[in-house]
Amino acid sequence: MSASYVAFDVETTGLIPGVDRIIELAAVSFDAGRVRESYQQLVDPGVPIPKAASQVNGITDQMVQAAPPLRDVLAPFLTFLGTGTPVAHNAAFDVGFITAETGRTGHVPPAGPVLDTRGLARRAFPRRASYSLQNLARDLSLEQGTHRALADANACRQLFLCCRNTLGENPSPSVLAAASGAPLDFICHKPPHAELAVRLSAAMETGGAVRISYRSAAGATTERDIVPVAFTIVGGSICVRAHCRLRGEERTFRLDAILHIYAPADA
């Protein structure tokens, strides 16, 4: 019996797991010979979709207005992923968002490796100028994705089969995992600062304060109560803008300098 795989893709409001939100989930279950089943679901992120994100994936606030929140659809999506070996293109991105959201919702993702078609394509088709999904699909005469989740999942499926056929006769999932690059899974792979971002996001939603242990640029460590306002990027680092009760003014804090978040400061 041939091995089962599940190509999947997520569309999001931005690029930072734990900060930005998932707005569409899709997956395709398949083996070497056929597509078995597909899954697609728009998601209400609970926040406005930035115009820059809509320009990439075509998903607007109006399109997700009647969609369910992620907590209502994440369990069936994870169950679907568990029906085979998961496969994604630039998989660290998609895995990062899913692990961040399972941390937020308490759902349990499937165990086992996640295969990355970008890594497989580098091994199967070396010395190419670009390894983006769209360019590989064009160059290999596959169906091209449209930055919608199901179309990209299908393009990923076809690319995976193309790589698999090029790399050898019926290679096992473990061989493919080794060929796809650094080990990756939903249990161990957590994007940097995602847990901090999730807890700060929760405080933003309620308007509450949290107590943080923070290391300044000079190396001094202080504890302070902050009321998070928004995330931002400063000098390439993910930061949170917040009202600092210690200073009595709005300050910007780098997430990589927050050593710990304690119980809500107002508790």
C-alpha positions as CSV (number, residue, x, y, z in Angstrom):
1,M,0.0,0.0,0.0
2,S,1.4,3.4,-0.9
3,A,2.1,6.0,1.8
4,S,-0.5,8.7,2.6
5,Y,0.5,12.4,2.6
6,V,-1.4,15.6,3.3
7,A,-0.3,18.8,1.6
8,F,-1.4,21.9,3.5
9,D,-1.3,25.6,3.4
10,V,-2.3,28.6,5.6
11,E,-3.1,32.1,4.6
12,T,-2.5,34.8,7.3
13,T,-2.9,38.4,8.2
14,G,0.9,38.8,8.3
15,L,4.2,37.1,8.7
16,I,4.7,36.7,12.5
17,P,3.4,33.6,14.2
18,G,1.7,34.4,17.5
19,V,1.2,38.0,16.4
20,D,-0.6,37.7,13.1
21,R,-3.6,35.4,12.6
22,I,-4.7,32.6,10.3
23,I,-7.5,33.5,7.8
24,E,-7.6,30.4,5.7
25,L,-6.8,26.7,6.1
26,A,-6.6,24.1,3.4
27,A,-5.2,20.6,2.9
28,V,-5.2,17.8,0.3
29,S,-4.9,14.2,1.3
30,F,-3.2,12.0,-1.4
31,D,-1.0,9.1,-2.2
32,A,1.2,8.4,-5.3
33,G,-1.8,7.7,-7.5
34,R,-4.7,9.9,-6.5
35,V,-6.2,12.7,-4.4
36,R,-8.2,11.2,-1.6
37,E,-9.9,14.2,0.0
38,S,-9.6,18.0,0.4
39,Y,-10.3,20.5,3.1
40,Q,-10.7,24.3,2.8
41,Q,-12.0,26.8,5.4
42,L,-12.0,30.5,5.6
43,V,-11.4,31.8,9.2
44,D,-12.5,34.9,11.0
45,P,-9.3,36.2,12.6
46,G,-11.1,38.5,15.0
47,V,-9.0,41.4,13.8
48,P,-9.1,43.5,10.6
49,I,-7.1,42.0,7.7
50,P,-4.4,44.4,6.6
51,K,-4.6,45.7,3.1
52,A,-1.1,44.3,2.3
53,A,-2.2,40.8,3.2
54,S,-5.4,41.1,1.1
55,Q,-3.3,42.2,-1.9
56,V,-1.3,39.0,-1.6
57,N,-4.0,36.4,-0.9
58,G,-7.2,38.2,-2.1
59,I,-9.0,37.6,1.2
60,T,-10.9,40.5,2.6
61,D,-12.7,41.4,5.8
62,Q,-16.0,40.9,3.9
63,M,-15.1,37.4,2.9
64,V,-14.4,36.2,6.4
65,Q,-17.3,38.1,8.1
66,A,-19.5,35.0,8.3
67,A,-16.6,32.5,8.8
68,P,-16.1,30.7,12.0
69,P,-13.2,31.6,14.4
70,L,-10.1,29.4,14.3
71,R,-10.9,27.7,17.7
72,D,-14.0,26.1,16.0
73,V,-12.3,24.7,13.0
74,L,-8.7,23.9,14.2
75,A,-9.6,20.5,15.6
76,P,-11.0,19.0,12.4
77,F,-8.1,20.5,10.4
78,L,-5.6,18.9,12.7
79,T,-7.4,15.6,12.5
80,F,-7.3,15.9,8.7
81,L,-3.5,16.6,8.9
82,G,-3.1,13.5,11.0
83,T,-4.4,11.2,8.2
84,G,-1.0,11.2,6.5
85,T,2.5,12.7,6.6
86,P,2.1,16.5,6.4
87,V,3.8,18.3,3.5
88,A,4.1,22.1,3.0
89,H,6.2,24.5,1.0
90,N,8.5,26.6,3.2
91,A,7.0,24.5,5.9
92,A,8.5,26.4,8.8
93,F,6.1,29.3,8.1
94,D,2.9,27.2,8.1
95,V,4.1,25.0,11.0
96,G,5.0,28.1,13.0
97,F,1.5,29.6,12.7
98,I,-0.2,26.3,13.5
99,T,2.0,25.7,16.6
100,A,1.4,29.3,17.7
101,E,-2.4,28.8,17.4
102,T,-2.4,25.4,19.1
103,G,-0.6,27.1,22.0
104,R,-3.3,29.8,22.0
105,T,-6.3,27.3,21.8
106,G,-4.9,24.3,23.6
107,H,-5.4,21.9,20.7
108,V,-2.9,19.1,20.1
109,P,-1.3,18.9,16.7
110,P,-0.3,15.6,15.1
111,A,3.0,14.0,15.9
112,G,5.7,13.1,13.4
113,P,7.7,14.9,10.8
114,V,6.5,17.6,8.4
115,L,8.1,17.5,5.0
116,D,9.2,20.7,3.2
117,T,8.9,20.7,-0.6
118,R,11.2,23.7,-0.8
119,G,14.0,21.5,0.8
120,L,13.0,18.6,-1.4
121,A,13.1,20.8,-4.5
122,R,16.6,22.0,-3.7
123,R,17.7,18.4,-3.5
124,A,15.8,17.2,-6.6
125,F,16.3,20.3,-8.8
126,P,19.6,21.9,-7.8
127,R,21.0,25.3,-8.9
128,R,17.7,27.0,-9.7
129,A,17.5,30.7,-9.4
130,S,14.2,30.6,-7.3
131,Y,12.6,28.0,-5.1
132,S,9.3,29.8,-4.6
133,L,6.2,27.6,-5.0
134,Q,4.9,29.7,-7.9
135,N,8.2,29.7,-9.8
136,L,8.8,26.0,-9.3
137,A,5.2,25.2,-10.4
138,R,5.7,27.3,-13.6
139,D,9.1,25.8,-14.4
140,L,7.9,22.3,-13.9
141,S,4.6,22.8,-15.7
142,L,2.5,22.1,-12.6
143,E,-0.7,23.8,-11.6
144,Q,0.3,27.2,-10.3
145,G,-1.0,28.4,-6.9
146,T,-2.8,31.7,-6.5
147,H,-1.9,32.4,-2.9
148,R,-5.2,31.0,-1.8
149,A,-4.7,28.1,0.5
150,L,-6.3,25.2,-1.4
151,A,-4.7,26.2,-4.7
152,D,-1.3,26.4,-3.0
153,A,-1.9,23.1,-1.2
154,N,-2.6,21.5,-4.6
155,A,0.5,23.0,-6.1
156,C,2.5,21.7,-3.2
157,R,1.1,18.2,-3.7
158,Q,2.1,18.2,-7.3
159,L,5.6,19.5,-6.5
160,F,6.0,16.9,-3.8
161,L,5.2,14.1,-6.2
162,C,7.5,15.5,-8.8
163,C,10.3,15.7,-6.3
164,R,9.5,12.2,-5.0
165,N,9.7,10.7,-8.4
166,T,13.0,12.5,-9.1
167,L,14.7,11.4,-5.9
168,G,14.2,7.7,-6.3
169,E,11.8,4.8,-6.6
170,N,9.2,5.0,-3.9
171,P,11.3,6.6,-1.2
172,S,9.9,6.2,2.4
173,P,8.7,9.1,4.5
174,S,11.8,8.9,6.6
175,V,14.1,9.2,3.6
176,L,12.0,12.1,2.3
177,A,12.2,13.8,5.7
178,A,16.0,13.5,5.7
179,A,16.1,15.0,2.1
180,S,13.7,17.9,2.9
181,G,16.1,19.6,5.3
182,A,16.3,20.3,9.0
183,P,13.9,18.2,11.1
184,L,10.5,19.9,11.5
185,D,7.4,18.9,13.4
186,F,4.4,20.5,15.2
187,I,5.4,19.4,18.6
188,C,9.0,20.7,18.9
189,H,9.0,23.5,16.3
190,K,7.9,26.6,18.1
191,P,8.6,30.0,16.4
192,P,10.7,32.4,18.5
193,H,8.7,34.4,20.9
194,A,5.3,32.9,19.8
195,E,4.2,32.1,23.4
196,L,5.1,35.6,24.5
197,A,3.2,37.0,21.5
198,V,0.1,34.9,22.3
199,R,0.0,36.1,25.9
200,L,0.5,39.7,24.9
201,S,-2.2,39.4,22.3
202,A,-4.6,38.1,24.9
203,A,-3.9,41.1,27.1
204,M,-4.5,43.4,24.1
205,E,-7.9,41.9,23.5
206,T,-8.9,42.5,27.1
207,G,-7.1,45.8,27.7
208,G,-5.4,44.3,30.7
209,A,-1.9,44.6,32.1
210,V,0.8,42.0,32.4
211,R,3.9,42.0,34.5
212,I,7.1,41.3,32.6
213,S,10.8,40.8,33.5
214,Y,12.7,42.9,31.0
215,R,16.4,43.2,30.1
216,S,17.4,46.6,28.9
217,A,19.9,47.3,26.1
218,A,22.4,48.1,28.9
219,G,21.8,44.7,30.4
220,A,19.8,45.7,33.5
221,T,16.8,43.6,34.4
222,T,13.6,45.1,35.8
223,E,10.1,44.0,36.5
224,R,7.4,46.3,35.3
225,D,3.6,46.3,34.6
226,I,2.7,47.1,31.0
227,V,-0.6,47.4,29.1
228,P,0.1,46.1,25.6
229,V,-1.2,48.2,22.7
230,A,0.2,46.9,19.4
231,F,3.0,44.9,17.9
232,T,5.6,46.5,15.6
233,I,8.9,45.9,14.0
234,V,11.8,48.1,15.1
235,G,15.3,47.5,13.5
236,G,14.2,44.1,12.3
237,S,13.1,43.0,15.8
238,I,9.5,42.1,16.9
239,C,8.5,44.6,19.5
240,V,5.3,45.4,21.5
241,R,4.2,49.0,22.1
242,A,2.7,49.3,25.6
243,H,1.9,51.7,28.4
244,C,4.6,51.2,31.0
245,R,3.3,51.9,34.5
246,L,6.9,52.1,35.8
247,R,7.7,55.0,33.5
248,G,4.2,56.4,33.2
249,E,4.3,56.6,29.4
250,E,4.1,54.5,26.3
251,R,7.3,52.5,25.6
252,T,8.5,49.9,23.0
253,F,9.8,46.6,24.3
254,R,11.6,44.0,22.2
255,L,10.1,40.5,22.6
256,D,13.6,38.9,22.6
257,A,14.4,41.1,25.7
258,I,11.3,40.0,27.7
259,L,12.6,37.3,29.9
260,H,9.3,36.2,31.5
261,I,5.6,37.2,31.7
262,Y,4.0,36.6,35.0
263,A,0.3,36.4,36.0
264,P,-1.8,39.4,34.8
265,A,-0.7,42.4,36.8
266,D,-4.2,43.3,37.7
267,A,-5.0,39.8,39.1
